């Protein structure tokens, strides 16, 4: 018969190496856990009567020294025999893995053990060095400690960290090590059910720290332990849960505020942040504010799936996530239900406000949509992010239903008796989808119009008070269309959005335009520096030569452009027009430069402008000063709210219309009111704009930013 021999060095070499601080501290935690069990084994009647003293010096230096002294049962013959056996099963029933001492050999350069224990009616001592060698790993030595008579206990000393991962990742400061120790034994510390532990820490840098457990943690508990659960698993096994509401300091050193602590054999294997699952940032209880939730989860299911290093579970990540979610859901329902209701009422109010601003996301029953949101979603950005994909799927499902209906009709198959009901439901779903899309479109336009209204009022007020309004005029221009930009540049496609529908609905989908640019930059061969406010040569389907919305389709550059739209904006309240600033002269100059020339379009292609091109020029201004005198003799239009002038001779194809800012705003609002009505929206109050300038913003940027944040009352 032959017995296999153990190669201890090779066994140690194959142990999992630490990759972070928590893992590097596990050998030390094993010594603390052994000390706790030794106190429990002494059968004092109450584990809280036992004591453990821990001293750590030299943190952050080359020679870390650790001493763990317990007043427990001591290393008696039975326990010493187990100590000498690799992979012992001595503490199997209590979650012992039998490998803690092996991790000591891997982590520390020098290990000493001393103990006094009861044996054969008296007290005995033993002391030895524990070494990583091929033979004689335990070498007896003379005891150093002076034990009191009839006292039992064990002292374990570690000196020097092994080179490599342990030295790299072991805590360098007293504060971090203190926090990790509290997290490792969070369950007994929160409940106060542990021996009295005195921890003394000193680092190479910083002041010494002295902490007493469990009081340092248990005194942070405001509510608890509260029995929760049990959480039933798919396997039929149960997990027990205890809930605590604690001072925020209880989460110090942990990632996040609210925590679920997953225990294996009484030790914290994983602490998981559940801020997003809980949703509520700050909890409270009887006047105590800013509390954090700690949930302790344990059970045989977790115990049996704890790795020997006590740093992980052998459980798939999706199962662990499901456990954590179930635990938090139970706590929300049975531990902090009142606070959850208050929080959800607040969320529901903000969500309804979000839907009023973004009705496109009301793609179904709003209660069902709200229930589907992540509990941590509390802002418009979070709502939108959570609903983009479900909304897309809902639209896809509607399309699928319609496709199936059409296929059923054209396939010749027998039509079911409830076919009419299916058709009605599908049509209703499509109509609802169209309504929400229209509501989103109308709501967005409403905000733009309210912004325009405020800006017009501000410009007029500033002008009447003698203030410089140039920067406000630029802002007004930029609201309608970006300044100093040529819309034909494909590289500027995203930046070429505009709101020209305000001045003429036909311009809503225009993309080929020049805004506040010299004529020489977009009219081939022109040297003129004159800057028309806006010149458009692609105006969707109404006036242009482009056959797709947005101007990205094929351009018929063989056919000369026959229509061009020019917009001139004069800031509200302006009166000081010079003799050389006649509208008619300006328009003639622009038309002469563009007529029978070429403009640059997408892909740098040149689009010809016909000799008899029709020019539609819209002037938006208050009829004041010389401009008012000029247009007073023109033909009245729009129930005399505007004026029109048709030029003759060489410019017979040029028509100029002049309207006031109030007319533009009123007309656009009337058109949008029809959209709001069709979308089923009541006419809302005016948008409330709030100023949020950055500290270093210029006056121009500040005025613009003040108008960019709006909320509907």
SVG drawing of the C-alpha trace seen along z (x, -y; Angstrom):
<svg xmlns="http://www.w3.org/2000/svg" viewBox="-67 -109 80 111">
<polyline fill="none" stroke="black" stroke-width="0.4" points="0.0,0.0 1.3,-3.4 0.2,-6.9 0.3,-9.9 2.6,-12.7 1.6,-16.4 3.9,-18.8 3.3,-21.8 5.3,-24.4 3.5,-23.4 0.2,-23.6 0.9,-27.1 2.2,-28.1 -1.2,-27.2 -3.3,-29.2 -5.2,-32.1 -3.2,-35.3 -4.8,-38.6 -5.8,-41.2 -7.1,-43.9 -6.9,-45.0 -9.8,-42.9 -8.2,-39.7 -4.8,-40.7 -6.3,-41.1 -7.9,-37.6 -5.0,-35.8 -5.2,-38.4 -9.0,-38.0 -8.5,-34.3 -6.5,-34.9 -9.2,-37.2 -11.9,-34.6 -10.0,-31.9 -9.7,-34.1 -13.5,-34.7 -14.2,-30.9 -11.7,-30.2 -13.7,-32.6 -16.9,-31.0 -15.5,-27.5 -14.6,-28.6 -18.3,-28.6 -18.3,-31.7 -22.1,-31.8 -22.1,-35.0 -19.6,-35.6 -19.7,-39.3 -17.8,-38.6 -14.7,-37.4 -11.9,-39.6 -9.5,-39.9 -6.6,-42.3 -5.2,-43.1 -2.1,-45.2 -0.7,-46.2 2.4,-48.3 4.4,-49.5 1.5,-49.8 2.8,-51.3 6.4,-50.2 8.7,-47.3 8.1,-45.5 4.4,-45.2 3.9,-43.4 0.6,-41.9 -0.4,-40.3 -3.8,-38.7 -4.3,-37.7 -7.5,-36.0 -8.6,-34.9 -10.3,-31.9 -10.0,-28.1 -6.4,-27.9 -4.5,-25.5 -5.2,-22.3 -4.2,-18.8 -7.3,-18.4 -7.0,-21.7 -3.2,-21.4 -3.7,-18.1 -6.1,-19.9 -3.6,-22.7 -1.0,-20.2 -3.3,-18.6 -3.5,-20.2 -7.1,-20.7 -8.5,-19.7 -12.2,-19.2 -12.1,-20.3 -14.3,-23.4 -16.3,-22.1 -19.6,-22.4 -18.9,-26.1 -17.7,-26.9 -14.1,-26.2 -12.1,-25.5 -9.1,-24.1 -6.7,-26.2 -6.5,-29.5 -3.0,-28.6 -1.8,-27.9 -2.7,-31.5 -0.6,-32.7 2.4,-30.9 1.7,-32.5 1.3,-36.0 3.8,-36.5 7.6,-35.9 7.6,-35.0 4.8,-33.4 4.9,-32.7 2.2,-31.0 1.9,-30.9 -0.9,-29.4 -1.9,-28.4 -4.6,-25.8 -6.3,-23.5 -5.1,-19.9 -5.4,-16.9 -6.7,-19.1 -4.0,-21.7 -2.7,-24.4 0.0,-24.0 1.7,-26.2 3.1,-25.7 5.0,-28.0 6.4,-27.4 7.4,-29.0 5.3,-28.1 7.5,-27.9 7.1,-27.3 9.6,-24.4 9.5,-20.9 9.8,-19.3 9.4,-20.4 7.1,-23.3 6.4,-23.5 9.5,-24.2 9.0,-24.4 10.4,-27.3 10.4,-28.8 7.3,-30.8 7.7,-34.6 4.3,-35.6 3.6,-35.7 0.2,-34.1 -1.8,-34.6 -2.6,-31.5 -5.8,-29.7 -5.9,-31.9 -6.3,-30.4 -5.8,-31.8 -3.7,-32.1 -1.3,-34.7 -0.5,-34.7 2.2,-37.0 2.9,-37.8 6.0,-39.7 6.8,-41.0 4.7,-40.7 5.7,-38.3 7.0,-40.0 4.6,-40.2 0.8,-40.6 0.4,-40.6 3.0,-43.4 1.5,-45.3 -2.2,-45.2 -2.1,-45.0 -3.6,-48.1 -1.1,-51.0 -3.1,-53.1 -4.8,-52.6 -8.1,-54.1 -8.5,-51.7 -7.6,-48.6 -10.1,-49.6 -12.9,-50.0 -12.1,-46.6 -12.1,-44.8 -15.5,-46.3 -16.9,-45.3 -15.6,-41.7 -17.4,-41.1 -20.3,-43.5 -23.0,-41.0 -21.8,-40.4 -20.6,-43.9 -24.0,-45.5 -25.9,-43.2 -23.3,-43.6 -23.0,-39.9 -19.2,-39.4 -16.3,-39.4 -14.9,-42.7 -12.1,-43.5 -9.5,-46.1 -7.8,-47.1 -4.6,-49.3 -3.1,-50.4 -0.1,-52.5 1.3,-53.3 4.6,-54.7 2.8,-57.9 -0.1,-59.2 -1.3,-59.0 -2.0,-55.7 -5.6,-54.6 -7.5,-52.7 -10.9,-51.2 -13.2,-49.0 -15.5,-46.5 -18.3,-45.8 -19.3,-49.1 -17.6,-51.2 -20.2,-49.7 -23.2,-48.7 -23.5,-52.3 -24.2,-53.4 -27.3,-51.3 -30.5,-53.4 -33.0,-50.6 -32.4,-46.8 -31.8,-44.0 -35.1,-43.6 -35.9,-40.0 -36.9,-40.1 -37.5,-37.4 -37.0,-34.6 -35.9,-34.8 -37.0,-31.6 -34.6,-30.5 -35.5,-28.6 -33.9,-25.5 -36.4,-25.7 -33.8,-26.7 -34.2,-29.9 -32.0,-32.7 -32.4,-34.7 -32.2,-38.5 -31.7,-41.0 -32.2,-44.7 -30.5,-47.7 -30.8,-51.4 -27.5,-53.0 -25.7,-56.3 -23.9,-57.1 -20.6,-56.3 -21.5,-52.6 -20.9,-52.7 -17.5,-54.4 -14.9,-52.7 -17.6,-50.8 -18.6,-51.5 -21.9,-53.4 -24.4,-54.2 -26.8,-51.3 -25.4,-47.7 -26.3,-44.1 -23.8,-41.9 -23.7,-38.3 -22.2,-36.1 -20.6,-32.7 -20.2,-30.9 -20.7,-34.1 -18.1,-36.1 -18.8,-38.8 -17.9,-37.4 -19.3,-40.2 -20.7,-43.6 -22.8,-45.0 -23.9,-48.5 -27.6,-48.7 -28.2,-52.4 -29.7,-52.0 -31.9,-49.1 -33.2,-50.9 -33.7,-54.2 -33.9,-56.3 -30.7,-58.2 -31.4,-59.4 -33.4,-57.4 -34.7,-58.7 -36.1,-57.5 -37.7,-59.6 -35.8,-62.7 -32.5,-61.0 -31.6,-62.0 -29.2,-60.6 -29.4,-57.0 -28.1,-54.0 -29.6,-50.6 -27.6,-47.5 -29.0,-44.1 -27.3,-40.9 -28.0,-37.8 -27.0,-34.3 -28.0,-30.7 -26.7,-27.2 -27.0,-27.9 -24.3,-30.6 -22.2,-28.7 -21.9,-25.7 -20.8,-27.9 -18.1,-29.9 -14.6,-29.5 -11.8,-28.3 -10.2,-31.8 -13.5,-33.3 -13.3,-36.0 -16.1,-34.8 -19.0,-32.5 -19.2,-29.7 -22.5,-31.0 -23.2,-32.5 -23.2,-36.3 -26.8,-36.5 -28.0,-34.3 -26.2,-36.6 -27.8,-39.6 -31.2,-38.0 -30.7,-37.3 -29.6,-40.8 -32.6,-42.2 -35.0,-40.0 -33.5,-41.0 -33.8,-44.7 -37.3,-44.3 -38.3,-42.6 -36.8,-45.4 -38.6,-48.0 -41.8,-46.3 -41.5,-45.1 -38.8,-47.3 -39.0,-50.9 -42.4,-50.7 -43.6,-54.2 -40.4,-55.9 -40.7,-54.0 -44.3,-55.2 -43.3,-58.8 -40.4,-58.4 -42.5,-56.8 -45.2,-59.5 -42.4,-62.1 -41.1,-60.0 -44.6,-59.7 -45.1,-63.4 -41.7,-64.1 -42.5,-61.3 -45.9,-62.9 -44.1,-66.2 -41.6,-64.5 -44.4,-63.0 -45.9,-66.5 -42.6,-67.7 -41.8,-64.6 -45.2,-63.0 -43.5,-60.8 -42.6,-58.5 -46.3,-58.0 -46.5,-55.0 -48.8,-53.0 -50.5,-52.8 -48.7,-55.4 -49.0,-53.4 -47.5,-50.3 -44.7,-52.4 -44.0,-54.0 -43.9,-50.5 -41.4,-49.3 -38.9,-52.1 -35.8,-51.3 -36.5,-52.5 -33.4,-54.6 -34.7,-56.7 -35.6,-60.1 -34.6,-62.6 -35.8,-63.3 -32.5,-62.0 -32.9,-58.7 -36.5,-58.3 -35.6,-58.8 -32.7,-56.4 -34.9,-53.8 -37.7,-54.2 -36.0,-54.5 -35.7,-50.8 -39.2,-49.9 -40.8,-52.6 -38.9,-51.3 -40.2,-47.8 -43.7,-49.0 -43.6,-50.7 -42.1,-47.5 -44.9,-45.4 -47.5,-47.7 -45.9,-47.4 -45.8,-43.6 -49.6,-43.6 -50.4,-45.7 -48.2,-43.6 -49.9,-40.4 -53.3,-42.0 -52.4,-42.9 -50.9,-39.4 -54.1,-37.9 -56.2,-39.9 -54.0,-39.2 -53.2,-35.6 -56.7,-34.4 -56.7,-32.5 -59.9,-32.3 -60.4,-35.5 -61.1,-34.8 -64.4,-35.9 -62.7,-38.5 -60.8,-40.1 -62.7,-43.3 -61.8,-43.7 -58.1,-43.1 -58.2,-45.7 -59.9,-48.3 -57.3,-47.6 -54.4,-47.9 -55.8,-51.1 -56.3,-52.5 -52.7,-51.7 -51.4,-53.4 -53.5,-56.5 -52.2,-56.7 -48.7,-56.4 -49.2,-59.1 -50.9,-61.3 -47.9,-61.0 -45.4,-61.7 -47.5,-64.8 -47.7,-65.9 -43.9,-65.7 -43.5,-67.7 -46.1,-70.3 -44.7,-70.6 -41.2,-71.2 -42.5,-73.9 -44.4,-75.5 -41.2,-75.9 -39.4,-77.5 -42.2,-79.9 -42.3,-80.9 -38.5,-81.4 -38.9,-83.6 -41.6,-85.7 -39.3,-86.3 -36.4,-87.2 -38.4,-89.7 -39.6,-91.3 -36.0,-91.5 -34.6,-93.0 -37.3,-95.7 -36.9,-96.5 -33.1,-96.7 -33.4,-98.9 -35.8,-101.3 -33.3,-101.6 -30.5,-102.5 -28.6,-99.2 -26.4,-97.5 -28.6,-94.7 -26.1,-93.3 -25.5,-90.1 -29.3,-89.7 -29.8,-90.2 -27.3,-87.4 -29.1,-85.1 -32.4,-85.8 -30.9,-85.0 -29.3,-81.8 -32.7,-80.7 -34.1,-80.6 -31.0,-79.3 -27.3,-78.8 -25.1,-81.8 -22.1,-81.9 -22.9,-78.5 -23.5,-77.0 -26.0,-74.2 -24.7,-72.3 -21.5,-71.2 -22.1,-67.5 -19.6,-67.7 -22.0,-70.2 -25.1,-68.1 -25.9,-67.8 -25.2,-71.5 -27.5,-72.6 -30.8,-72.2 -33.0,-75.2 -36.5,-76.6 -37.2,-78.4 -40.8,-77.0 -41.5,-79.9 -41.2,-82.4 -42.6,-80.0 -43.8,-76.4 -42.4,-75.6 -38.9,-76.0 -39.3,-73.4 -37.1,-70.8 -34.6,-73.0 -31.0,-72.0 -29.3,-73.9 -28.9,-77.4 -26.3,-80.0 -26.7,-81.9 -25.0,-85.2 -22.2,-84.4 -20.7,-86.7 -22.0,-86.1 -18.5,-85.2 -18.5,-82.1 -21.4,-80.3 -22.0,-82.1 -19.4,-80.9 -17.4,-83.8 -18.9,-86.4 -16.5,-88.8 -19.2,-90.6 -18.8,-90.8 -22.5,-91.6 -24.1,-89.2 -27.8,-88.3 -29.2,-87.0 -30.5,-83.7 -30.4,-82.5 -32.1,-79.2 -31.9,-77.2 -33.3,-73.9 -36.6,-74.3 -37.9,-70.8 -40.5,-69.9 -42.1,-73.3 -39.4,-75.5 -36.3,-73.5 -34.7,-71.2 -33.9,-68.4 -36.1,-65.3 -35.7,-64.2 -36.3,-65.9 -33.1,-67.2 -31.4,-67.6 -29.4,-64.4 -30.9,-62.8 -29.8,-63.2 -29.7,-66.8 -30.7,-67.5 -27.7,-69.7 -28.5,-69.6 -31.6,-71.6 -31.1,-75.2 -32.5,-76.3 -35.6,-78.3 -36.5,-79.4 -34.5,-81.0 -35.8,-82.2 -34.1,-85.1 -34.9,-86.1 -33.8,-89.4 -34.1,-89.9 -34.2,-93.3 -34.1,-93.2 -37.3,-94.1 -37.7,-97.8 -35.1,-99.0 -35.7,-102.5 -32.3,-103.8 -32.1,-103.0 -29.8,-105.0 -30.6,-106.3 -28.5,-103.6 -30.3,-100.8 -33.5,-100.5 -34.9,-97.0 -35.5,-97.1 -31.9,-98.1 -30.6,-95.3 -32.7,-92.7 -31.8,-93.9 -28.1,-93.5 -28.6,-90.0 -30.7,-88.9 -28.2,-90.3 -25.4,-88.4 -27.2,-85.1 -29.2,-85.3 -27.7,-83.4 -24.8,-82.1 -24.0,-79.0 -24.3,-78.1 -22.4,-75.4 -24.4,-72.3 -23.7,-68.9 -20.5,-67.2 -19.2,-70.6 -21.4,-70.3 -22.3,-73.5 -26.0,-74.1 -26.9,-76.5 -29.3,-79.3 -31.5,-80.2 -31.6,-83.6 -35.3,-84.0 -35.1,-82.6 -37.9,-83.6 -36.7,-85.2 -39.0,-85.2 -37.7,-87.6 -39.2,-87.8 -38.4,-90.7 -39.1,-90.4 -39.0,-93.7 -41.0,-96.2 -42.3,-98.9 -40.5,-101.8 -38.2,-104.6 -37.2,-104.8 -38.1,-101.1 -41.7,-101.8 -41.8,-104.7 -40.5,-102.5 -43.0,-99.7 -46.0,-102.0 -46.4,-102.5 -46.4,-98.7 -49.4,-96.6 -51.1,-95.4 -51.3,-91.6 -52.4,-89.3 -55.3,-91.6 -53.0,-94.6 -50.6,-93.0 -47.9,-92.8 -46.8,-94.6 -45.7,-93.2 -43.6,-94.7 -43.1,-93.1 -40.1,-94.5 -40.0,-95.0 -37.7,-95.0 -34.7,-92.8 -36.0,-91.9 -39.5,-91.0 -39.1,-87.7 -38.4,-89.2 -41.2,-89.5 -40.6,-91.1 -42.9,-90.6 -42.5,-92.5 -44.1,-91.4 -43.7,-92.4 -42.3,-90.2 -45.6,-90.0 -47.3,-88.7 -44.7,-86.0 -45.1,-84.9 -48.9,-85.0 -49.1,-83.1 -46.7,-80.4 -48.6,-80.0 -51.9,-79.7 -50.6,-77.0 -49.1,-75.2 -52.3,-75.5 -53.9,-73.3 -51.1,-70.7 -51.6,-70.8 -55.4,-70.3 -54.9,-67.4 -52.4,-65.8 -55.0,-66.0 -53.0,-68.5 -54.6,-71.4 -53.2,-74.8 -50.5,-75.1 -49.2,-78.1 -46.1,-79.8 -42.8,-78.2 -40.8,-79.3 -37.2,-80.0 -34.5,-79.9 -31.1,-81.4 -28.1,-79.1 -25.0,-80.9 -21.5,-79.5 -19.3,-81.8 -17.0,-82.7 -19.6,-83.2 -19.6,-86.3 -22.6,-88.5 -23.6,-87.1 -23.3,-83.5 -25.2,-84.3 -28.1,-85.8 -28.2,-82.8 -28.0,-80.3 -30.7,-82.0 -33.1,-81.2 -32.0,-77.6 -33.5,-76.1 -37.2,-75.9 -40.0,-74.2 -43.8,-74.5 -45.9,-75.7"/>
</svg>
